[in-house]
Amino acid sequence: MLALCLTPFVLSQKVTDRYPTLNFSPLCTCVPSQSFTCSPAQFKRLTFEGVTSWWLVVVPLSLSLFVSLSLQVWSLEQPDWHCKIDEGSIGLVSSRWSPDGRHILNTTEFHLRVTVWSLCTKAVSYIKYPKACQKGIDFSRDGCYMALAERRDCKDYVSVFVCDDWHLLRHFETETQDLAGLEWSPNGCVLAVWDSCLEYKVLLYSLDGRLLSTYSAYEWSLGVKALTWSPSSQFLAIGSYDEKVRILNHITWKKITEFEHPATINSPKAVVYKEVERKPVVANDDLSLHNITMSSTVFNTQSKYEICPPPVQFPVVKPDPDRANPKIGVSTLAFSSDSRYLATKNDSIASVVWVWDMQRMSLEAVLEQTSAVRCFQWDPRRPRLALCTGNTKLYLWSPTGCVSVQVPAEGGFQVQSLSWHSSGDSLMLLGKEQLCLCYMDTDQEDKVAFFS
């Protein structure tokens, strides 16, 4: 049973331009965000009063003149308590939790440095030369090591730090022209590094900096757009601008298969779920001023999934060749917690999510939404996929089927991003002005549940 409940936290500013990501902290609180203020305040240290868990909220906005970005941290155990981290006039472009949930890493404007704030000792550490790239920081699954992409003297480097005291463990140069990102394997044995989209190159390094293998699918065309490991570390999925996903194995680091994303599905083996919307029938009694004021669901569009027989044609958006960052290629990849399924999204068919069966190496299901998919994420404990499209609904897929759930919030809560709790029992939903907590109700006798 699925129930939705609003948290008491409301964002002080409205998210207008960009949609931030949303993640629970390792101590099972959340959320990364960015909050801008106009005053050119100097650096401010933190003050704490026995707080044992934290909640980080970031709201990105665009301001002119002196832009001073601050982070606000709330305690879920003490809702009235919160603190603020102010980086001052140097500015801030991103922020994230450390694996232990006791440090916050801020990347300053122009990527001048990474500031590590300790929420326990109030100590501050600085790391120089971070590179401005797609994914320049990543932590090993056990939380022991942090890999940082650096740029020095027109060359790319990777530094490996020990997270206990943030001392440098390894520092080595990478064979890249313009490093775009890096990611640890879940077992912590291999670090995947990939080049910019101008050159298709994926490099695999050991913890001590040895180059284990290099993979390149083709030349003279836009290359890697996204990359992710399976939780078992057996597969490395690479999303490319040619609208394909290539799967490498962990033994020889060679390609074992590739998945295409055609605009037409002809195979009867894959189940195609299509979202269908319908306007609710409103009775005259529901049109009273009281009902309209107290209920935001009177005029909400309801939706459900229908199974479509093949062939199924999807709408394709042609990229503009005169603009940078074309809307083409596989930009989002995510494995289920058991490594059984892989979910992907092709930007030229942005309203469709593809689910692949990694045991059969074939297409399992396709979800066609009425709007472009903003975000999707797997349940960390079960093969259950949650996604949102920027409307007032939450969508869930599992091997047994799909469901569309209306978020019961006043004013039409539009879900921009989402993140699972580590237990898999709840979801945090991020709207433009509110945060919403969605929890899975296992008590069958509880009647407080909302389904489409």
Residue pairs with C-beta under 8 A, 6 or more apart in sequence:
1 440
1 441
1 442
1 443
1 444
1 446
1 449
2 396
2 403
2 405
2 438
2 440
2 441
2 449
2 450
2 451
3 438
3 439
3 440
3 441
3 446
3 448
3 449
3 450
4 394
4 405
4 407
4 408
4 436
4 437
4 438
4 439
4 450
5 436
5 437
5 438
5 439
6 409
6 413
6 434
6 435
6 436
6 437
7 434
7 435
7 436
7 437
8 79
9 55
9 57
9 74
9 79
9 434
9 435
10 433
10 434
10 435
11 57
11 59
11 432
11 433
11 434
11 435
12 35
12 59
13 35
13 36
13 59
13 61
14 61
14 432
14 433
15 59
15 60
15 61
15 416
15 432
15 433
16 61
16 62
16 432
17 60
17 61
17 62
18 60
19 374
19 390
19 416
19 417
19 430
20 32
20 33
20 34
20 58
20 59
20 60
20 416
20 417
20 430
21 32
21 375
21 417
21 419
22 30
22 31
22 32
22 375
22 417
22 418
22 419
22 428
22 429
22 430
23 30
23 31
23 32
23 96
23 97
23 419
24 30
24 31
24 419
24 420
24 421
24 422
24 428
25 54
25 55
25 56
25 97
25 101
26 97
26 98
26 99
26 100
26 101
26 143
26 422
27 53
27 54
27 101
27 102
28 53
28 421
28 422
28 423
29 53
29 54
29 55
29 56
29 74
29 76
29 101
30 55
30 56
30 419
30 428
31 55
31 56
31 57
31 58
31 419
31 428
31 430
31 435
32 56
32 58
32 95
32 96
32 97
33 56
33 57
33 58
33 59
33 60
33 71
33 95
34 58
34 59
34 60
34 69
34 71
34 92
34 93
34 94
34 95
35 57
35 58
35 59
35 61
35 69
35 70
35 71
35 72
36 59
36 60
36 61
36 62
36 63
36 67
36 68
36 69
36 70
37 68
37 69
37 70
37 86
38 63
38 65
38 66
38 67
38 68
39 66
39 68
40 66
40 68
40 88
40 89
41 68
41 70
41 86
41 88
41 89
42 86
42 88
42 89
43 86
43 87
43 88
44 84
44 85
44 86
44 88
45 122
45 124
46 83
46 85
46 117
46 119
46 122
47 83
48 83
48 119
48 122
49 81
51 75
51 77
51 78
51 81
51 83
51 119
52 75
52 77
53 75
53 76
53 77
53 101
54 73
54 74
54 75
54 101
54 119
55 73
55 74
55 75
55 76
56 71
56 72
56 73
56 74
56 95
56 97
56 104
57 71
57 72
57 73
57 74
57 435
58 71
58 95
66 89
67 91
68 86
68 87
68 88
68 89
68 91
69 87
69 91
69 92
70 84
70 85
70 86
70 87
70 92
71 84
71 85
71 92
71 95
71 104
71 106
72 82
72 83
72 84
72 85
73 82
73 83
73 84
73 85
73 104
73 119
74 81
74 82
75 81
75 82
85 104
85 106
85 117
87 106
87 108
87 115
90 108
90 109
90 112
91 108
91 109
91 110
92 106
92 107
92 108
92 109
93 107
93 108
93 109
93 111
94 106
94 107
95 104
95 105
95 106
95 107
96 104
96 105
96 137
97 103
97 104
97 105
98 104
98 105
98 116
98 139
98 143
98 146
98 163
99 139
99 142
99 143
99 163
100 143
100 163
102 118
102 119
102 120
103 116
103 117
103 118
103 119
103 163
104 116
104 117
104 119
105 114
105 115
105 116
105 117
105 137
106 114
106 115
106 117
107 113
107 114
107 115
107 130
107 137
108 114
108 115
110 132
111 130
111 131
111 132
111 136
112 128
113 126
113 127
113 128
113 129
113 130
114 126
114 127
114 130
114 137
114 148
115 124
115 125
115 126
115 127
116 124
116 125
116 126
116 127
116 166
117 124
118 124
118 125
125 166
127 148
127 159
127 161
127 166
129 150
129 151
129 152
129 157
130 136
130 137
130 148
130 149
130 150
131 149
131 150
131 151
131 156
131 179
132 151
133 149
133 179
133 180
133 181
134 180
134 181
135 149
135 180
135 181
135 182
135 183
136 148
136 149
136 181
136 182
137 146
137 147
137 148
137 149
138 146
138 147
138 182
138 183
138 184
138 191
139 145
139 146
139 147
139 163
139 184
140 146
140 147
140 184
140 188
141 184
141 186
141 187
141 188
142 188
143 163
144 162
144 163
144 164
144 188
145 160
145 161
145 162
145 163
145 169
145 184
145 188
145 207
146 160
146 161
146 163
146 166
147 158
147 159
147 160
147 182
147 184
147 191
148 158
148 159
148 160
148 161
149 156
149 157
149 158
149 179
149 181
149 182
149 193
150 156
150 157
150 158
150 159
151 157
151 179
155 173
156 173
156 174
156 176
156 178
156 179
157 171
157 172
157 173
157 174
158 170
158 171
158 172
158 174
158 179
158 182
158 191
158 193
158 205
158 209
159 168
159 170
159 171
160 168
160 169
160 170
160 171
160 207
160 209
161 167
161 168
161 169
162 169
170 207
170 208
170 209
171 209
172 205
172 209
174 193
174 203
174 205
175 201
175 203
175 211
175 214
176 193
176 194
176 195
176 196
176 201
176 203
177 195
177 196
177 198
177 199
177 201
178 195
178 196
178 198
178 199
179 193
179 194
179 195
179 196
180 194
180 195
180 196
180 197
180 224
181 193
181 194
181 227
182 191
182 192
182 193
182 194
183 191
183 192
183 227
183 228
183 229
184 190
184 191
184 192
184 229
185 191
185 192
185 229
185 233
185 236
185 250
186 229
186 230
186 231
186 232
186 233
187 233
188 207
189 206
189 207
189 233
190 204
190 205
190 206
190 212
190 233
190 250
191 204
191 205
191 206
191 207
192 202
192 203
192 204
192 227
192 229
192 236
193 202
193 203
193 204
193 205
194 201
194 202
194 203
194 223
194 224
194 227
194 238
195 201
195 202
195 203
195 223
195 224
196 223
197 222
197 223
197 224
197 225
197 241
198 222
198 223
199 219
199 223
200 216
200 217
200 218
200 219
200 221
200 223
200 224
200 240
201 214
201 215
201 216
201 223
201 224
202 214
202 215
202 216
202 224
202 227
202 236
202 238
202 248
203 211
203 213
203 214
204 211
204 212
204 213
204 214
204 215
204 253
205 211
205 212
206 212
212 253
213 253
215 238
215 248
215 253
215 254
215 255
216 223
217 223
217 238
217 240
217 242
217 246
217 255
218 242
221 241
221 242
222 240
222 241
222 242
222 326
222 329
223 240
223 241
224 238
224 239
224 240
225 239
225 240
225 241
225 329
225 330
225 331
226 238
226 239
226 330
226 331
226 332
226 333
227 236
227 237
227 238
227 239
227 333
228 236
228 237
228 333
228 334
228 335
229 235
229 236
229 237
229 335
230 236
230 237
230 335
230 339
230 342
230 358
231 335
231 336
231 337
231 338
231 339
232 339
233 250
234 249
234 250
234 339
235 247
235 248
235 249
235 250
235 335
235 339
235 358
236 247
236 248
236 250
236 253
237 245
237 246
237 247
237 333
237 335
237 342
237 344
238 245
238 246
238 247
238 248
239 245
239 329
239 330
239 331
239 332
239 333
239 344
240 246
240 329
240 330
241 326
241 328
241 329
242 329
243 260
243 261
243 328
243 329
243 330
243 346
243 348
244 258
244 259
244 260
244 261
244 330
245 258
245 259
245 261
245 330
245 333
245 342
245 344
245 356
246 255
246 257
246 258
247 255
247 256
247 257
247 258
247 259
247 358
247 361
248 254
248 255
248 256
249 256
256 361
257 361
259 342
259 344
259 354
259 356
259 363
261 330
261 344
261 346
261 349
261 354
263 313
263 314
263 316
263 349
264 311
264 312
264 313
264 314
265 272
265 310
265 311
265 312
265 314
265 363
265 366
266 310
266 311
267 310
267 363
268 309
268 310
269 362
269 363
270 310
270 362
270 363
270 364
270 365
270 366
271 307
271 364
271 365
271 366
272 307
272 308
272 310
272 312
272 365
272 366
272 368
273 305
273 306
273 307
273 308
273 365
273 366
273 367
273 368
273 397
273 401
273 402
274 305
274 306
274 307
274 308
274 312
274 368
275 303
275 304
275 305
275 367
275 368
275 369
275 370
275 395
275 404
276 303
276 304
276 305
276 306
277 301
277 302
277 303
277 370
278 301
278 302
278 303
278 304
279 301
279 302
280 298
280 299
280 300
280 301
280 302
282 298
282 299
285 291
286 298
287 298
291 298
292 298
296 408
296 409
296 410
296 411
296 412
297 406
297 408
300 392
300 406
300 412
302 406
302 452
303 370
303 393
303 404
303 452
304 404
304 452
305 367
305 401
305 402
305 403
305 404
308 368
312 366
312 368
314 349
314 351
314 352
314 368
315 349
315 351
316 348
316 349
317 327
317 348
317 349
317 350
318 348
319 326
319 327
319 328
319 348
320 326
320 327
326 347
327 347
327 348
327 350
328 346
328 347
328 348
329 346
329 347
329 348
330 344
330 345
330 346
330 347
331 345
331 346
331 347
332 343
332 344
332 345
332 376
333 342
333 343
333 344
334 342
334 343
334 344
334 376
334 377
334 378
334 385
335 341
335 342
335 343
335 358
335 378
336 342
336 343
336 378
336 379
336 383
336 385
337 378
337 379
337 380
337 381
337 382
337 383
338 383
339 358
340 357
340 358
340 359
340 383
341 355
341 356
341 357
341 358
341 364
341 378
341 383
341 385
342 355
342 356
342 358
343 353
343 354
343 355
343 356
343 376
343 378
343 385
344 353
344 354
344 356
345 352
345 353
345 354
345 373
345 376
346 352
346 354
350 372
350 373
351 368
351 369
351 370
351 371
351 372
351 373
351 389
352 366
352 367
352 368
352 369
352 373
353 366
353 367
353 369
353 373
353 376
353 385
353 387
353 397
354 363
354 365
354 366
355 363
355 364
355 365
355 366
355 367
355 385
355 397
356 362
356 363
356 364
357 363
357 364
364 399
365 397
367 387
367 395
367 397
367 402
369 387
369 389
369 395
370 389
371 389
371 390
371 391
372 389
372 390
373 387
373 388
373 389
374 387
374 388
374 389
374 390
374 415
374 416
374 417
375 387
375 388
375 416
375 417
375 418
376 385
376 386
376 387
376 388
377 385
377 386
377 387
377 418
377 419
377 420
378 384
378 385
378 386
378 420
379 385
379 386
379 420
379 424
380 420
380 421
380 422
380 423
380 424
381 423
381 424
382 398
382 424
383 398
383 399
384 396
384 397
384 398
384 424
385 396
385 397
385 398
386 394
386 395
386 396
386 418
386 420
386 427
387 395
387 396
387 397
387 418
388 394
388 395
388 415
388 416
388 417
388 418
388 429
389 395
389 415
390 414
390 415
390 416
391 414
391 415
392 406
392 407
392 409
392 412
392 413
392 414
392 415
393 404
393 405
393 406
393 407
393 415
393 452
394 404
394 405
394 407
394 415
394 418
394 427
394 429
394 438
395 402
395 403
395 404
395 405
396 402
396 403
396 405
403 451
403 452
404 452
405 438
405 450
405 451
405 452
406 450
406 452
407 413
407 415
407 429
407 436
407 438
407 450
408 450
409 431
409 434
409 436
411 433
413 429
413 431
413 434
413 436
414 431
414 432
415 429
415 430
415 431
415 436
416 430
416 431
416 432
417 429
417 430
418 427
418 428
418 429
418 430
419 427
419 428
420 426
420 427
420 428
421 427
421 428
424 440
425 439
425 440
425 442
426 437
426 438
426 439
426 440
427 437
427 438
427 439
428 435
428 436
428 437
428 438
429 435
429 436
429 437
429 438
430 436
441 448
441 449
